[in-house]
Structures are given as structure tokens and as C-alpha cells.
């Protein structure tokens, strides 16, 4: 079950947004795991941490950010509501997450539930690729949600949560059962209904009826893919993965679905292709210019005269399926074609390993003076693009002027292209796991050209 929210929960507090919020490190992935008290949040975090099995993941418990209670005259600790948002130091939590987001180590406080106070010594957290923060209010404040890349809500039945809370608080926190029940009825349950459960709407992923191993497995697999993507981007500065969002994930969900009709496949594939083209245009050289607006004001902008400086080369036949999306963005762009033949075209298995020969090409006459977009939607081992780049270099095209546009790519292709051609640029929207024995990327979408042109 996946839910995506577009609303914001209004809160009474406010937190100043630090100036470099939007310049934070793209390699730090923050996950917020929320849910009611004793819903299984800690178990989910422990499972994620254990399954990833490396030191690039840190887990932060938001319980560490409780404020030391300030009691009024006649008030006891039993009267203090730890299940109200005002009990959490959101300013400090925001500051810690912001620092980790920017790749900086931090010291987080330690809170003692037996003494009900912060301890004088904290715990140092080193920078990590993935930061997991868990707690009942981690999705409550908008500024905290602003820093989070993935949000999870663990949705567990009330009676199960109550049983777990009794077990936990008696064993770990030395409390009496009667005190636990009074607090639950007076504070925990009302707070859950009013403040915590409404934040479920902000969760990207809702894990129902925990323990739910299938849902957690999906989260872990997504994070494994995330770590692999970051590793590749750290190795190759010329590799660009377009930042994923729900819109891009929806497009992939549609074009990868075997039951998607041909008409829908073409429509959504063209949309995704246009996003790749727009991203590729951003890698061209722009010139500053000042223009005058209709109200007589000046605007400092940029321009790129790509008509005389840009062309595309389709690798037949898959690359031809990207031409409509390209032309929708770059009107009247010259498009050349390259047709490849593998050394053993009758054997698909051998074709995965054999480097292809170019048996036909038609290129713009002035191609060596232009930037070149190479079009190939699915890259498995990258031999086709590899051969095309070699051929273009022999025709005088500068390596730094070559940009490869793809939709899905396997890791082998990234290594082959980016390592051999460090000045060329490779752009894609998703990295798949590997290539199967039939030469298809996994999980992939089958033969892109056949589905696009209706020949499957």
C-alpha cells in the first residue's frame, strides 16, 4: 500500500529554514519511520539496518530529543504529557538532520526515561549514506518532512500496540502496569488520534498490520538500489541519474507493466523521453542575455541556440522510438541513424557479448561541429552505444560534445560507457539490477522498440 500526500499538517510552532537546505548532499538519503507507540517502528528500523548489512546506515531514535520536563507547582511527572508534540525539541531534531543531510557528523542527546531528563553526555553520529529517524512525531512538523526523502508509517491495531507498550514499559522503563494504563487512556490514545494518525497521510509507504515482511522487503530492496546508484555516481562524474519522484515512478510503473496497452505505452514513454531530453539540454552551453518584459522591466536570463549546434543520432531500432519525444522538445533538430549488426545475429545469447559492427549510417554533414545526442532507450551491456561513440569519434566529433540519452540502464553499461569515454555524458532515469540470459535488463520492460512500434 503506497500513499502520497500533497497537504501539510499545520502546527503551532515554527522552525527557521537554514539557508543551504536546497544545497544539501544528494548522496544522503533520510528515511522517517513513524507510527503509534509500540507499533513496531524500532523493529522495522532494525530489520532495514540488519538486511543492508553495512556501516553506511545510521538509526536515530527521536525519543532522544524529548525536552527535560518543566513541572509546575503541584505537578508530578505522571501529569506530564510525553505524547504531545510540545514535548519534542523539533529545533534540535531539525538541526541534527540538516547537518547529516549535508554530510556532517553530529552529537545527539541521550534521554533517560527513568530519571526523565537529558543526560549530560550525548552520542556522536558519523555521516552516512542512509539515515533512519524513527519516532511518533517524525512526520508531524513540516520542516522535518522537508528534509526527508522517504517516509514510512507503521500502522498497527490499537490493542496490539497497547500489549506491546505494557511489555516494553514494565521491562525497559521500570513502570507499573496501572500507571501505564492510566497514561494510555489519558494521553497516549488521545494524542494518537489527534496528532499521530493524521500524519499517516504524509507517508510514502504505509506498512499495515506489522509484522509485514513483504512490505519491509520492498523497502530494503529500494534502499539497496539507492546505495548502488550512489556508488555509481560517485565513481563516474559523467553519469547523471535524473532525480526520481512519484511522477517518474508512475511513468515507469506504466511502461514496465506487461498489461499496458500499446497506446498507453507510447503516450507515457514519450512523456518520459521528453523529461530526459529536457535534462540533456541543460548540459549544453548557454549564454547570458538580458531581455525586456512586456511591462518594460529587464530580466537577466540565458539562451541556447541549439538549432545550429545540436543534432541527434538514433541507434536503430530502439533509438528511433525516442525521436518523437525529442522532436517535441527540439523542433527541426537534425537526426542521423546508425544500424548495428552483432557478429552472431542469429544467437541472442552470443549477441549480448559480441561487439556489433556498423552496417549503415546516415549522419548530418557538419556533425563534427555539433553537440550530439545519442538515442537508445534501454542499455543492457552498452555495446551498441560504445560502438556508436567510437564511430562518431572517428568522424571528428569531440567526446565532450556527446550526450547519451536513455531511459533504463544496467550497471554493466554504465561502467563500459563512462569508463571508456570519461568526457562524454550519460543520462538515464533508472538503473536496473542486471541483465538476464536473454539479454534483457531486469526487471526491465521487455523489448522497448517492439512495444513502442506495436510489433511485439
Residue pairs with C-beta under 8 A, 6 or more apart in sequence:
1 205
1 206
1 208
1 215
2 204
2 205
2 206
3 200
3 201
3 203
3 204
3 205
3 206
4 204
4 246
5 201
5 202
5 203
7 201
7 202
8 142
8 145
9 140
9 142
9 198
9 199
9 201
9 202
11 85
11 140
11 141
11 142
13 85
13 90
13 141
15 90
15 91
15 94
15 141
15 143
17 143
17 146
18 98
20 102
21 98
21 146
21 147
24 98
24 101
24 102
24 147
25 101
25 102
25 103
26 243
27 103
27 129
27 230
27 233
27 234
28 100
28 101
28 102
28 103
28 127
28 128
28 129
28 130
28 131
29 129
29 130
29 131
29 149
29 150
29 223
29 226
29 230
30 97
30 100
30 101
30 130
30 131
30 132
30 133
30 147
30 148
30 149
30 150
31 48
31 130
31 131
31 132
31 133
31 148
31 149
31 150
31 151
31 152
31 223
32 133
32 134
32 138
32 139
32 144
32 145
32 148
32 150
32 151
32 152
33 41
33 44
33 45
33 132
33 133
33 134
33 135
33 138
33 152
33 154
34 41
34 134
34 135
34 136
34 137
34 138
34 139
34 151
34 152
34 153
34 154
34 196
34 199
34 203
35 41
35 136
35 153
35 154
35 155
35 156
35 196
35 210
36 136
36 154
36 156
36 158
36 161
36 192
36 196
36 197
37 83
37 136
37 161
37 165
37 188
37 192
38 156
38 161
38 162
38 163
38 164
38 165
38 168
39 154
39 155
39 156
39 161
39 164
39 210
40 154
40 156
40 164
40 207
40 210
40 211
41 134
41 135
41 136
41 154
42 61
42 134
43 210
43 211
44 134
44 152
44 154
44 207
44 210
44 216
44 219
45 59
45 132
45 134
46 59
47 216
47 220
48 57
48 132
48 216
48 219
48 220
48 223
49 57
49 59
49 132
51 220
52 130
52 220
52 223
52 224
52 227
54 227
55 128
56 128
56 129
56 130
56 227
57 128
57 129
57 130
57 131
57 132
58 100
58 125
58 126
58 128
58 130
58 131
58 132
59 132
59 133
59 134
60 96
60 108
60 125
60 131
60 132
60 133
60 134
61 133
61 134
61 135
62 88
62 93
62 133
62 134
62 135
62 136
62 137
62 138
63 111
63 113
63 135
64 108
64 109
64 110
64 111
64 123
65 88
65 89
65 90
65 92
65 93
65 96
65 108
65 109
65 111
65 135
66 82
66 87
66 88
66 89
66 111
66 118
67 87
67 88
67 89
67 118
68 116
68 117
68 118
69 77
69 80
69 87
69 116
69 117
71 77
71 79
71 80
77 116
78 179
78 182
78 183
80 87
80 116
81 87
81 187
81 191
82 187
83 136
83 187
83 188
83 191
83 192
83 195
84 187
84 191
84 195
85 137
85 140
85 141
85 195
88 135
88 137
90 137
90 141
90 143
90 144
92 109
93 133
93 138
93 144
94 141
94 143
94 144
94 147
95 106
96 106
96 108
96 125
97 131
97 133
97 144
97 147
98 147
99 105
99 106
100 106
100 125
100 127
100 128
100 131
101 131
101 147
103 127
104 127
105 124
105 125
105 126
105 127
106 124
106 125
107 122
107 123
107 124
107 125
108 122
108 123
108 125
109 118
109 119
109 122
110 118
110 119
110 121
110 122
110 123
111 117
111 118
111 119
112 118
112 119
113 172
113 173
114 173
114 174
129 226
129 227
129 230
130 223
130 226
130 227
133 148
136 192
136 196
137 195
137 196
137 199
138 144
138 148
139 145
139 148
139 151
139 153
139 199
139 202
139 203
140 195
140 196
140 199
145 151
145 202
150 204
150 205
150 219
150 222
151 202
151 203
151 204
151 205
152 203
152 204
152 205
152 206
152 207
152 219
153 199
153 200
153 202
153 203
153 205
153 206
153 207
154 207
154 210
155 200
155 206
155 207
155 208
155 209
155 210
156 209
156 210
157 209
158 189
158 192
162 184
165 180
165 184
165 188
166 177
166 180
166 181
169 175
169 180
170 176
170 177
170 180
200 206
205 215
205 218
205 219
207 215
207 216
207 219
208 215
225 431
225 433
228 411
228 431
229 241
229 431
232 239
232 241
232 411
232 414
232 431
233 239
233 241
235 418
236 414
236 418
236 419
236 422
236 426
238 418
238 421
238 422
238 423
238 424
238 425
238 426
239 414
239 418
239 426
240 279
240 283
240 425
240 426
240 427
240 428
241 428
241 429
241 430
241 431
242 248
242 275
242 276
242 279
242 427
242 428
242 429
244 429
244 430
248 272
248 275
248 429
248 430
251 268
251 271
251 272
252 272
252 408
252 429
252 430
254 260
254 264
254 265
254 268
255 265
255 268
255 269
255 272
255 445
255 451
256 443
256 444
256 445
258 446
260 268
262 451
262 454
265 451
265 452
266 452
269 321
269 325
269 377
269 407
269 448
269 452
270 324
270 325
270 328
271 325
272 325
272 407
272 429
273 322
273 324
273 325
273 326
273 377
273 405
273 407
274 325
274 328
274 329
275 429
276 325
276 405
276 406
276 407
276 427
276 428
276 429
277 325
277 326
277 329
277 330
277 373
277 405
278 329
279 427
280 373
280 403
280 405
280 425
280 427
281 304
281 306
281 329
281 330
283 403
283 425
283 427
284 304
284 306
284 309
284 310
284 371
285 304
286 302
286 303
286 304
287 302
287 303
287 304
287 305
288 300
288 301
288 302
289 301
289 302
289 303
290 298
290 299
290 300
290 301
291 298
291 299
291 301
292 298
292 299
293 299
306 330
306 333
306 371
307 332
307 333
308 370
309 369
309 370
309 371
310 330
310 333
310 370
310 371
310 372
310 373
311 333
311 334
311 335
311 336
311 363
311 364
311 367
311 370
311 371
311 372
311 373
312 323
312 326
312 330
312 333
312 334
312 335
312 336
312 372
312 373
312 374
312 375
313 319
313 335
313 336
313 337
313 338
313 363
313 367
313 372
313 373
313 374
313 375
313 388
313 392
314 320
314 322
314 323
314 335
314 336
314 337
314 338
314 375
314 376
315 338
315 340
315 374
315 375
315 376
315 384
315 385
315 388
316 337
316 338
316 339
316 340
316 360
317 449
317 453
318 376
318 377
318 378
318 448
318 449
319 337
319 338
319 374
319 375
319 376
319 377
320 337
320 375
320 449
321 377
321 448
321 449
321 452
321 453
322 375
322 376
322 377
322 405
323 335
323 375
326 333
326 335
326 373
326 375
326 405
327 333
327 335
334 364
334 370
336 361
336 362
336 363
336 364
336 367
337 360
337 361
337 362
338 358
338 360
338 361
338 363
338 388
338 391
339 358
339 359
339 360
339 361
340 356
340 357
340 358
340 359
340 384
340 387
340 388
341 356
341 357
341 358
341 359
342 350
342 351
342 354
342 355
342 356
342 357
343 350
343 354
343 355
343 356
343 357
344 350
344 351
344 354
345 351
348 438
348 439
349 437
349 438
349 439
351 439
352 380
352 381
352 435
352 439
353 381
354 383
355 383
355 386
355 387
356 383
356 384
356 387
357 387
358 387
358 388
358 391
361 391
363 392
363 395
364 370
367 392
367 395
367 396
367 397
368 395
368 396
368 397
368 398
370 397
370 401
371 401
371 402
371 403
372 392
372 397
372 401
372 402
372 403
373 403
373 404
373 405
374 385
374 388
374 389
374 392
374 402
374 403
374 404
374 405
375 405
376 384
376 385
376 388
376 404
376 405
376 406
377 406
377 407
377 408
377 448
377 449
378 406
378 407
378 408
378 409
378 441
378 444
378 445
378 448
379 385
379 404
379 406
379 408
379 409
379 410
379 413
379 417
379 428
379 441
380 410
380 412
380 413
380 435
380 439
380 440
380 441
381 410
381 412
381 413
381 416
381 435
381 439
382 409
382 410
382 412
382 413
382 414
382 416
382 417
383 416
385 404
385 413
385 417
386 416
386 417
386 420
389 399
389 402
389 404
389 417
389 420
389 421
389 424
392 402
393 399
398 423
399 421
399 423
399 424
400 423
400 424
402 421
402 423
402 424
402 425
403 424
403 425
403 426
403 427
404 417
404 424
404 425
404 426
404 427
405 427
406 426
406 427
406 428
406 429
407 428
407 429
407 430
407 448
408 428
408 429
408 430
408 431
408 432
408 441
408 444
408 445
409 426
409 428
409 430
409 431
409 432
409 441
410 431
410 432
410 433
410 434
410 435
410 441
410 442
411 431
411 434
412 434
412 435
414 426
414 431
417 424
417 426
418 424
418 426
432 441
432 442
432 443
432 444
433 441
433 442
433 443
434 441
434 442
435 441
435 442
436 442
440 446
440 447
445 451
446 456
447 456
449 455
450 456
